[in-house]
């Protein structure tokens, strides 16, 4: 007996959430973003499944960190060539690509492996207060 199951597609649809990074601490914001991406805010949370949440972060250039980390925190990248190591401070990277700071912080909090890479693709970080995802009707999340 061949049964065909029809569904409305709600289960496969992504829920989108909007975070405003203005005057937020990097670590506190990153933990909340990773919780939403992992689906820990849902009752149907399962650590090995993609819960289909997307996150939009705006005002990435207005993120703050505490203490002397602006000068003491380093970001490393390597070109793959001999002697290709480049080291930047938090202040330099914030001036050059402010969205990368939040991306690297959240990526470190996601699971390592194929699930973490899949979840990371649903993180969208933007420099200003505008974003091109208005059609997704993101739900604004306020943090204290």
PyMOL commands that place a pseudoatom at each C-alpha (Angstrom):
pseudoatom trace, name=CA, resn=UNK, resi=1, chain=A, elem=C, hetatm=0, pos=[0.000, 0.000, 0.000]
pseudoatom trace, name=CA, resn=UNK, resi=2, chain=A, elem=C, hetatm=0, pos=[1.514, 3.288, -1.122]
pseudoatom trace, name=CA, resn=UNK, resi=3, chain=A, elem=C, hetatm=0, pos=[0.666, 6.222, 1.150]
pseudoatom trace, name=CA, resn=UNK, resi=4, chain=A, elem=C, hetatm=0, pos=[1.416, 9.770, 0.162]
pseudoatom trace, name=CA, resn=UNK, resi=5, chain=A, elem=C, hetatm=0, pos=[1.890, 12.220, 2.992]
pseudoatom trace, name=CA, resn=UNK, resi=6, chain=A, elem=C, hetatm=0, pos=[1.122, 15.873, 2.345]
pseudoatom trace, name=CA, resn=UNK, resi=7, chain=A, elem=C, hetatm=0, pos=[2.273, 18.610, 4.634]
pseudoatom trace, name=CA, resn=UNK, resi=8, chain=A, elem=C, hetatm=0, pos=[1.971, 22.376, 4.602]
pseudoatom trace, name=CA, resn=UNK, resi=9, chain=A, elem=C, hetatm=0, pos=[5.699, 23.041, 4.724]
pseudoatom trace, name=CA, resn=UNK, resi=10, chain=A, elem=C, hetatm=0, pos=[5.592, 24.773, 8.107]
pseudoatom trace, name=CA, resn=UNK, resi=11, chain=A, elem=C, hetatm=0, pos=[7.958, 22.214, 9.574]
pseudoatom trace, name=CA, resn=UNK, resi=12, chain=A, elem=C, hetatm=0, pos=[10.562, 22.945, 6.894]
pseudoatom trace, name=CA, resn=UNK, resi=13, chain=A, elem=C, hetatm=0, pos=[10.162, 26.736, 7.024]
pseudoatom trace, name=CA, resn=UNK, resi=14, chain=A, elem=C, hetatm=0, pos=[12.837, 28.728, 8.816]
pseudoatom trace, name=CA, resn=UNK, resi=15, chain=A, elem=C, hetatm=0, pos=[11.984, 31.022, 11.704]
pseudoatom trace, name=CA, resn=UNK, resi=16, chain=A, elem=C, hetatm=0, pos=[14.080, 34.179, 11.580]
pseudoatom trace, name=CA, resn=UNK, resi=17, chain=A, elem=C, hetatm=0, pos=[15.222, 36.206, 14.574]
pseudoatom trace, name=CA, resn=UNK, resi=18, chain=A, elem=C, hetatm=0, pos=[16.732, 39.710, 14.620]
pseudoatom trace, name=CA, resn=UNK, resi=19, chain=A, elem=C, hetatm=0, pos=[19.410, 40.834, 17.090]
pseudoatom trace, name=CA, resn=UNK, resi=20, chain=A, elem=C, hetatm=0, pos=[20.607, 44.422, 17.430]
pseudoatom trace, name=CA, resn=UNK, resi=21, chain=A, elem=C, hetatm=0, pos=[24.284, 44.436, 18.468]
pseudoatom trace, name=CA, resn=UNK, resi=22, chain=A, elem=C, hetatm=0, pos=[24.341, 48.110, 19.452]
pseudoatom trace, name=CA, resn=UNK, resi=23, chain=A, elem=C, hetatm=0, pos=[26.084, 48.533, 22.850]
pseudoatom trace, name=CA, resn=UNK, resi=24, chain=A, elem=C, hetatm=0, pos=[25.991, 44.747, 23.439]
pseudoatom trace, name=CA, resn=UNK, resi=25, chain=A, elem=C, hetatm=0, pos=[28.857, 42.753, 24.928]
pseudoatom trace, name=CA, resn=UNK, resi=26, chain=A, elem=C, hetatm=0, pos=[30.359, 40.344, 22.383]
pseudoatom trace, name=CA, resn=UNK, resi=27, chain=A, elem=C, hetatm=0, pos=[30.283, 37.178, 24.485]
pseudoatom trace, name=CA, resn=UNK, resi=28, chain=A, elem=C, hetatm=0, pos=[26.798, 37.686, 25.888]
pseudoatom trace, name=CA, resn=UNK, resi=29, chain=A, elem=C, hetatm=0, pos=[25.360, 38.395, 22.448]
pseudoatom trace, name=CA, resn=UNK, resi=30, chain=A, elem=C, hetatm=0, pos=[27.192, 35.444, 20.868]
pseudoatom trace, name=CA, resn=UNK, resi=31, chain=A, elem=C, hetatm=0, pos=[25.864, 32.962, 23.423]
pseudoatom trace, name=CA, resn=UNK, resi=32, chain=A, elem=C, hetatm=0, pos=[22.278, 34.064, 22.800]
pseudoatom trace, name=CA, resn=UNK, resi=33, chain=A, elem=C, hetatm=0, pos=[22.761, 33.833, 19.035]
pseudoatom trace, name=CA, resn=UNK, resi=34, chain=A, elem=C, hetatm=0, pos=[24.239, 30.325, 19.291]
pseudoatom trace, name=CA, resn=UNK, resi=35, chain=A, elem=C, hetatm=0, pos=[21.355, 29.205, 21.531]
pseudoatom trace, name=CA, resn=UNK, resi=36, chain=A, elem=C, hetatm=0, pos=[18.832, 30.361, 18.931]
pseudoatom trace, name=CA, resn=UNK, resi=37, chain=A, elem=C, hetatm=0, pos=[20.737, 28.756, 16.027]
pseudoatom trace, name=CA, resn=UNK, resi=38, chain=A, elem=C, hetatm=0, pos=[20.936, 25.470, 17.929]
pseudoatom trace, name=CA, resn=UNK, resi=39, chain=A, elem=C, hetatm=0, pos=[17.234, 25.678, 18.820]
pseudoatom trace, name=CA, resn=UNK, resi=40, chain=A, elem=C, hetatm=0, pos=[17.689, 25.619, 22.586]
pseudoatom trace, name=CA, resn=UNK, resi=41, chain=A, elem=C, hetatm=0, pos=[14.875, 28.162, 22.894]
pseudoatom trace, name=CA, resn=UNK, resi=42, chain=A, elem=C, hetatm=0, pos=[12.387, 25.621, 21.489]
pseudoatom trace, name=CA, resn=UNK, resi=43, chain=A, elem=C, hetatm=0, pos=[10.630, 22.820, 23.328]
pseudoatom trace, name=CA, resn=UNK, resi=44, chain=A, elem=C, hetatm=0, pos=[11.505, 20.377, 20.536]
pseudoatom trace, name=CA, resn=UNK, resi=45, chain=A, elem=C, hetatm=0, pos=[15.274, 20.820, 21.017]
pseudoatom trace, name=CA, resn=UNK, resi=46, chain=A, elem=C, hetatm=0, pos=[17.445, 17.903, 19.964]
pseudoatom trace, name=CA, resn=UNK, resi=47, chain=A, elem=C, hetatm=0, pos=[21.221, 18.415, 19.939]
pseudoatom trace, name=CA, resn=UNK, resi=48, chain=A, elem=C, hetatm=0, pos=[21.747, 16.402, 16.756]
pseudoatom trace, name=CA, resn=UNK, resi=49, chain=A, elem=C, hetatm=0, pos=[19.133, 18.086, 14.552]
pseudoatom trace, name=CA, resn=UNK, resi=50, chain=A, elem=C, hetatm=0, pos=[18.848, 21.351, 12.672]
pseudoatom trace, name=CA, resn=UNK, resi=51, chain=A, elem=C, hetatm=0, pos=[15.836, 23.137, 14.186]
pseudoatom trace, name=CA, resn=UNK, resi=52, chain=A, elem=C, hetatm=0, pos=[15.584, 25.555, 11.186]
pseudoatom trace, name=CA, resn=UNK, resi=53, chain=A, elem=C, hetatm=0, pos=[16.243, 28.918, 12.768]
pseudoatom trace, name=CA, resn=UNK, resi=54, chain=A, elem=C, hetatm=0, pos=[17.921, 31.829, 11.046]
pseudoatom trace, name=CA, resn=UNK, resi=55, chain=A, elem=C, hetatm=0, pos=[19.548, 34.780, 12.795]
pseudoatom trace, name=CA, resn=UNK, resi=56, chain=A, elem=C, hetatm=0, pos=[20.083, 38.308, 11.489]
pseudoatom trace, name=CA, resn=UNK, resi=57, chain=A, elem=C, hetatm=0, pos=[22.441, 40.625, 13.380]
pseudoatom trace, name=CA, resn=UNK, resi=58, chain=A, elem=C, hetatm=0, pos=[22.507, 44.359, 12.657]
pseudoatom trace, name=CA, resn=UNK, resi=59, chain=A, elem=C, hetatm=0, pos=[24.830, 47.152, 13.865]
pseudoatom trace, name=CA, resn=UNK, resi=60, chain=A, elem=C, hetatm=0, pos=[27.830, 44.844, 14.104]
pseudoatom trace, name=CA, resn=UNK, resi=61, chain=A, elem=C, hetatm=0, pos=[30.211, 47.808, 14.200]
pseudoatom trace, name=CA, resn=UNK, resi=62, chain=A, elem=C, hetatm=0, pos=[28.727, 48.943, 17.545]
pseudoatom trace, name=CA, resn=UNK, resi=63, chain=A, elem=C, hetatm=0, pos=[29.654, 45.787, 19.497]
pseudoatom trace, name=CA, resn=UNK, resi=64, chain=A, elem=C, hetatm=0, pos=[31.678, 46.339, 22.678]
pseudoatom trace, name=CA, resn=UNK, resi=65, chain=A, elem=C, hetatm=0, pos=[34.015, 44.221, 24.789]
pseudoatom trace, name=CA, resn=UNK, resi=66, chain=A, elem=C, hetatm=0, pos=[35.168, 44.718, 28.341]
pseudoatom trace, name=CA, resn=UNK, resi=67, chain=A, elem=C, hetatm=0, pos=[38.581, 45.422, 29.773]
pseudoatom trace, name=CA, resn=UNK, resi=68, chain=A, elem=C, hetatm=0, pos=[41.731, 45.914, 27.688]
pseudoatom trace, name=CA, resn=UNK, resi=69, chain=A, elem=C, hetatm=0, pos=[40.684, 43.396, 25.038]
pseudoatom trace, name=CA, resn=UNK, resi=70, chain=A, elem=C, hetatm=0, pos=[40.517, 46.031, 22.286]
pseudoatom trace, name=CA, resn=UNK, resi=71, chain=A, elem=C, hetatm=0, pos=[44.316, 45.958, 22.184]
pseudoatom trace, name=CA, resn=UNK, resi=72, chain=A, elem=C, hetatm=0, pos=[45.015, 42.550, 23.760]
pseudoatom trace, name=CA, resn=UNK, resi=73, chain=A, elem=C, hetatm=0, pos=[42.616, 40.304, 21.771]
pseudoatom trace, name=CA, resn=UNK, resi=74, chain=A, elem=C, hetatm=0, pos=[44.082, 38.957, 18.528]
pseudoatom trace, name=CA, resn=UNK, resi=75, chain=A, elem=C, hetatm=0, pos=[42.517, 37.416, 15.432]
pseudoatom trace, name=CA, resn=UNK, resi=76, chain=A, elem=C, hetatm=0, pos=[44.691, 35.096, 13.339]
pseudoatom trace, name=CA, resn=UNK, resi=77, chain=A, elem=C, hetatm=0, pos=[44.364, 34.061, 9.713]
pseudoatom trace, name=CA, resn=UNK, resi=78, chain=A, elem=C, hetatm=0, pos=[46.743, 32.249, 7.396]
pseudoatom trace, name=CA, resn=UNK, resi=79, chain=A, elem=C, hetatm=0, pos=[46.961, 32.423, 3.627]
pseudoatom trace, name=CA, resn=UNK, resi=80, chain=A, elem=C, hetatm=0, pos=[48.324, 28.891, 3.340]
pseudoatom trace, name=CA, resn=UNK, resi=81, chain=A, elem=C, hetatm=0, pos=[51.668, 30.095, 1.999]
pseudoatom trace, name=CA, resn=UNK, resi=82, chain=A, elem=C, hetatm=0, pos=[54.905, 29.996, 4.000]
pseudoatom trace, name=CA, resn=UNK, resi=83, chain=A, elem=C, hetatm=0, pos=[55.062, 33.083, 6.195]
pseudoatom trace, name=CA, resn=UNK, resi=84, chain=A, elem=C, hetatm=0, pos=[51.426, 33.892, 5.439]
pseudoatom trace, name=CA, resn=UNK, resi=85, chain=A, elem=C, hetatm=0, pos=[50.248, 34.408, 9.024]
pseudoatom trace, name=CA, resn=UNK, resi=86, chain=A, elem=C, hetatm=0, pos=[48.394, 37.689, 9.578]
pseudoatom trace, name=CA, resn=UNK, resi=87, chain=A, elem=C, hetatm=0, pos=[47.567, 38.887, 13.095]
pseudoatom trace, name=CA, resn=UNK, resi=88, chain=A, elem=C, hetatm=0, pos=[45.045, 41.657, 13.786]
pseudoatom trace, name=CA, resn=UNK, resi=89, chain=A, elem=C, hetatm=0, pos=[43.849, 43.202, 17.026]
pseudoatom trace, name=CA, resn=UNK, resi=90, chain=A, elem=C, hetatm=0, pos=[40.173, 43.560, 17.857]
pseudoatom trace, name=CA, resn=UNK, resi=91, chain=A, elem=C, hetatm=0, pos=[40.312, 47.289, 17.101]
pseudoatom trace, name=CA, resn=UNK, resi=92, chain=A, elem=C, hetatm=0, pos=[41.867, 46.770, 13.648]
pseudoatom trace, name=CA, resn=UNK, resi=93, chain=A, elem=C, hetatm=0, pos=[39.376, 44.050, 12.655]
pseudoatom trace, name=CA, resn=UNK, resi=94, chain=A, elem=C, hetatm=0, pos=[36.465, 46.129, 13.940]
pseudoatom trace, name=CA, resn=UNK, resi=95, chain=A, elem=C, hetatm=0, pos=[37.542, 48.954, 11.651]
pseudoatom trace, name=CA, resn=UNK, resi=96, chain=A, elem=C, hetatm=0, pos=[38.111, 46.655, 8.630]
pseudoatom trace, name=CA, resn=UNK, resi=97, chain=A, elem=C, hetatm=0, pos=[35.350, 43.980, 8.813]
pseudoatom trace, name=CA, resn=UNK, resi=98, chain=A, elem=C, hetatm=0, pos=[33.168, 44.379, 11.949]
pseudoatom trace, name=CA, resn=UNK, resi=99, chain=A, elem=C, hetatm=0, pos=[30.833, 41.526, 11.000]
pseudoatom trace, name=CA, resn=UNK, resi=100, chain=A, elem=C, hetatm=0, pos=[33.672, 38.984, 11.128]
pseudoatom trace, name=CA, resn=UNK, resi=101, chain=A, elem=C, hetatm=0, pos=[34.085, 39.512, 14.898]
pseudoatom trace, name=CA, resn=UNK, resi=102, chain=A, elem=C, hetatm=0, pos=[30.568, 38.260, 15.633]
pseudoatom trace, name=CA, resn=UNK, resi=103, chain=A, elem=C, hetatm=0, pos=[30.824, 35.483, 13.028]
pseudoatom trace, name=CA, resn=UNK, resi=104, chain=A, elem=C, hetatm=0, pos=[34.039, 34.068, 14.523]
pseudoatom trace, name=CA, resn=UNK, resi=105, chain=A, elem=C, hetatm=0, pos=[32.652, 34.284, 18.050]
pseudoatom trace, name=CA, resn=UNK, resi=106, chain=A, elem=C, hetatm=0, pos=[29.409, 32.454, 17.202]
pseudoatom trace, name=CA, resn=UNK, resi=107, chain=A, elem=C, hetatm=0, pos=[31.152, 29.856, 15.009]
pseudoatom trace, name=CA, resn=UNK, resi=108, chain=A, elem=C, hetatm=0, pos=[33.348, 28.883, 17.958]
pseudoatom trace, name=CA, resn=UNK, resi=109, chain=A, elem=C, hetatm=0, pos=[30.218, 28.198, 20.037]
pseudoatom trace, name=CA, resn=UNK, resi=110, chain=A, elem=C, hetatm=0, pos=[28.532, 25.953, 17.469]
pseudoatom trace, name=CA, resn=UNK, resi=111, chain=A, elem=C, hetatm=0, pos=[29.150, 22.198, 17.275]
pseudoatom trace, name=CA, resn=UNK, resi=112, chain=A, elem=C, hetatm=0, pos=[32.164, 21.097, 15.311]
pseudoatom trace, name=CA, resn=UNK, resi=113, chain=A, elem=C, hetatm=0, pos=[31.352, 19.061, 12.202]
pseudoatom trace, name=CA, resn=UNK, resi=114, chain=A, elem=C, hetatm=0, pos=[28.780, 19.087, 9.446]
pseudoatom trace, name=CA, resn=UNK, resi=115, chain=A, elem=C, hetatm=0, pos=[25.879, 20.201, 11.680]
pseudoatom trace, name=CA, resn=UNK, resi=116, chain=A, elem=C, hetatm=0, pos=[27.817, 23.230, 12.915]
pseudoatom trace, name=CA, resn=UNK, resi=117, chain=A, elem=C, hetatm=0, pos=[28.763, 24.217, 9.373]
pseudoatom trace, name=CA, resn=UNK, resi=118, chain=A, elem=C, hetatm=0, pos=[25.133, 23.889, 8.294]
pseudoatom trace, name=CA, resn=UNK, resi=119, chain=A, elem=C, hetatm=0, pos=[23.903, 26.011, 11.211]
pseudoatom trace, name=CA, resn=UNK, resi=120, chain=A, elem=C, hetatm=0, pos=[26.520, 28.694, 10.543]
pseudoatom trace, name=CA, resn=UNK, resi=121, chain=A, elem=C, hetatm=0, pos=[25.139, 29.312, 7.045]
pseudoatom trace, name=CA, resn=UNK, resi=122, chain=A, elem=C, hetatm=0, pos=[21.951, 30.714, 8.636]
pseudoatom trace, name=CA, resn=UNK, resi=123, chain=A, elem=C, hetatm=0, pos=[23.802, 33.481, 10.492]
pseudoatom trace, name=CA, resn=UNK, resi=124, chain=A, elem=C, hetatm=0, pos=[23.659, 36.798, 8.635]
pseudoatom trace, name=CA, resn=UNK, resi=125, chain=A, elem=C, hetatm=0, pos=[25.631, 39.726, 10.113]
pseudoatom trace, name=CA, resn=UNK, resi=126, chain=A, elem=C, hetatm=0, pos=[25.400, 43.285, 8.763]
pseudoatom trace, name=CA, resn=UNK, resi=127, chain=A, elem=C, hetatm=0, pos=[27.350, 46.444, 9.475]
pseudoatom trace, name=CA, resn=UNK, resi=128, chain=A, elem=C, hetatm=0, pos=[24.530, 49.004, 9.493]
pseudoatom trace, name=CA, resn=UNK, resi=129, chain=A, elem=C, hetatm=0, pos=[20.958, 48.981, 10.701]
pseudoatom trace, name=CA, resn=UNK, resi=130, chain=A, elem=C, hetatm=0, pos=[19.596, 47.863, 7.306]
pseudoatom trace, name=CA, resn=UNK, resi=131, chain=A, elem=C, hetatm=0, pos=[19.306, 44.251, 6.154]
pseudoatom trace, name=CA, resn=UNK, resi=132, chain=A, elem=C, hetatm=0, pos=[17.858, 42.628, 3.003]
pseudoatom trace, name=CA, resn=UNK, resi=133, chain=A, elem=C, hetatm=0, pos=[15.772, 40.025, 4.892]
pseudoatom trace, name=CA, resn=UNK, resi=134, chain=A, elem=C, hetatm=0, pos=[12.559, 41.968, 5.510]
pseudoatom trace, name=CA, resn=UNK, resi=135, chain=A, elem=C, hetatm=0, pos=[10.541, 39.334, 3.595]
pseudoatom trace, name=CA, resn=UNK, resi=136, chain=A, elem=C, hetatm=0, pos=[11.412, 36.721, 6.245]
pseudoatom trace, name=CA, resn=UNK, resi=137, chain=A, elem=C, hetatm=0, pos=[9.597, 38.818, 8.920]
pseudoatom trace, name=CA, resn=UNK, resi=138, chain=A, elem=C, hetatm=0, pos=[12.277, 38.355, 11.596]
pseudoatom trace, name=CA, resn=UNK, resi=139, chain=A, elem=C, hetatm=0, pos=[11.196, 38.430, 15.225]
pseudoatom trace, name=CA, resn=UNK, resi=140, chain=A, elem=C, hetatm=0, pos=[13.115, 41.095, 17.192]
pseudoatom trace, name=CA, resn=UNK, resi=141, chain=A, elem=C, hetatm=0, pos=[14.847, 39.704, 20.290]
pseudoatom trace, name=CA, resn=UNK, resi=142, chain=A, elem=C, hetatm=0, pos=[15.657, 42.168, 23.074]
pseudoatom trace, name=CA, resn=UNK, resi=143, chain=A, elem=C, hetatm=0, pos=[18.518, 41.445, 25.435]
pseudoatom trace, name=CA, resn=UNK, resi=144, chain=A, elem=C, hetatm=0, pos=[19.174, 43.334, 28.664]
for i in range(1, 144): cmd.bond("trace and resi %d" % i, "trace and resi %d" % (i + 1))
show_as sticks, trace
zoom trace
